[in-house]
Every structure is written in C-alpha cells, then in structure tokens.
Amino acid sequence: MKKLVAVFSGGLDSTVLLSHLLQQGLLGLAVSFNYGQRHADRELGAAARIAQRLQVPHLVLDWAFLGKVIAGESALLNDRYEIPKGHYEDESMKATVVPNRNMIMLSVATGISIANGFGGVAIGAHAGDHAVYPDCRPEFLEACGSALALADYTHQELLRPFEHIRKEEIVKIGSTLDAPMELTWSCYEGMDVHCGTCGTCVERKEAFELGGVADLTEYR
C-alpha cells in the first residue's frame, strides 16, 4: 500500500493512529485542522509536540473562519453554549457535534494525498464515537470511503483501523506501540490542564482505567 495522509487532532485516537501507521511504514503526512474549535490552541499545540516527538511531517491548516459559518449550536464552536459535563456517551454530548466535520477534513486530506502521490487517508474514529457523532458511524465512513476511492483515477483508500473497537482498546494498542499518549490533548474546555469533568475528559480517564494503562494526564 502507498503511504497515507493521517487526519491528526493531537488527541489519543489520532496519536495512536500515527504510531500504528509509522509501525506499518504507511505514514506520509499528518494533517491537523484549526476549524475554530475553542480548544484549538491546546489541541494543535499537542499535535505539534507529538509530531516533533515522532519525527513525522506535519501540516496545520488554519481554517478558523470555518467555525463561523458552520457553528450553529455546536458548543465547540459557539461560546454561547457550555461544554457538557458527564459521560462521553450521554445525550448531552451531542452539543459538541461539528456539522459535517469529518467529511470536510477527509475531502481535503484526500486532495492532499492525490497531489502528493499518496494512496489515501487514515482516520482514528472508533466505536465509542458512534453514539454521539454521526460522521463517525461505520455506514458514513463506508460511504465516504467509496466516494473517495472515485475522487481520482488513482484508487484512494480510507483506512479506519479503530472503527469497531473502543477507546480502552486504543489505549492498550498505544501502550504496546509506545505512543506518546502523555502528550495528547482531549479536553474541550481548552484550559491550562484537562478539566477532568467534560465528556471527553471522563472518556479519557475511563479509557486508561479500563485499559489498565497508567494515566499521566494532569486534571484540574
């Protein structure tokens, strides 16, 4: 398989994805997006440090303007709404949905792949995302993969190795790959340290606990 462009947020899932692709010799480029998310500084700062640690080529696309046109009622893009607290899979976490985010990112990443002669794109979506984010569901990713394969006369792959496993399994994989999970950022609040109470922080803590891996994260 040709090398791939990885959609890379600087979070746990995409960092383990980078380490997985590196092990397989498949990583061509890591691409991060500033789409106006309220935790952009923390997330993209983590992404830069991780890319440097892993010594991988890293591109950041500054699309902060995008958040202004697709914000809607998303708490990630609109300061009028509070980041929900509680468990990641609670109904309230749907307030953090960013409209069509994955299709936008995957489409652009595929264009970058084609331009660079790569074989496609990789994303770290996992089974725990399905209940909250519609563009992480297997049926969406399957359809998106079919479309991206037709985006060019070169066949473009959409690799999604974590699609059917939960976050604790990703943490286990990250531990075996020695992925720099301690450098990752999950919290949607964007404070100096992880808040420890928003849905993504709760999911993060649970993943390390269930995965039996030491959590080195500093929580408020």
ABEGO torsion letter per residue (X at the ends): XBBBBBBBAGBAAAAAAAAAAAAAGABABBBBBBAGBAAAAAAAAAAAAAAAAAGBBBBBBBAAAAAAAAAEABAAABAABBBBBEBAABAAAAAABBBGAAAAAAAAAAAAAAAAGBAEBBBABBAAAAAABAAABAAAAAAAAAAAAAABABBBBBBBAAAABBAAAAAAAAAAAGBBAAABBABAAGBABBAGABAAAAAAAAAAAAAGBBBABBBX
